[in-house]
Amino acid sequence: MPPSTSRVCECGEPIPASRRLHCSKKCGDRACERRTRTGHRWQNDHAYRENNKAKNKEKYHREMYGPGGAAGVTHAKDRFAKARALGYRSGLEVKIARELEEAGVKAGYETVTIRYVIPERASRYTVDFVLPNGILAETKGRFLTEDRKKHRLLREQYPELDVRLVFSNPDALIGKRSKTTYAKWCDMIGIPYAAKSIPQEWLDEPPNKASLAIIKRLTKEKA
């Protein structure tokens, strides 16, 4: 058998003279042989990859959803995609629906909506320092989301209670992606604040009778 006249392998690499003498049409590169065995000879070619990706996607949809394809599915990698394509929310719902259908039971799916009220969760909060003039001073190093939510609710539910915050750093940001500082948040809500210590001005303020009345009532309830 005459030697091969081709001097270029199918992968595009030149065929060594020693392999051409043995009538080989391969360059002998291990990567090339591996690609040939697995059927991905042109895996480094962009057009081949895109075409192969489209074929795999079509095959995936055909296996998952049948000849009709994935109608109504917005995300192929959604693990509930098959159930959504069939009109349900999960695989378990699909299973139950098929069992009911096989049993001859005509059951409605999501035909009844029940309205209910989630009961409010009662919480307790103990302030750090209670000043004689009715000011409640709370010290804060970190001012987390739960803390902000708590003080917002306290402000709404006890508008006459004089709660103030003492931060170790009022210029700290409330979040990594936020430009709002602790101080700016307090200004927006209307909560007085100070840095590192209770100001002398707070101590010199006259008694807040409304705040003292609420403190007295809360102290009796606690006892």
Secondary structure, DSSP 4 states (H G I P E B T S, - for coil): -PPP---B-TTSPBPPHHHHTTT--S---HHHHHHHHHT-TTTT-HHHHHHHHHHHHHHHHHHHH-TT--TT-S-TT-TTHHHHHTT-SSHHHHHHHHHHHHTT----SS-------PPPPP-----SEE-TTSEEEEEESS--HHHHHHHHHHHHH-TTSEEEEEES-TTSBSSTT---BHHHHHHHHT--EEESS--HHHHHSPP-HHHHHHHHHHHHHH-
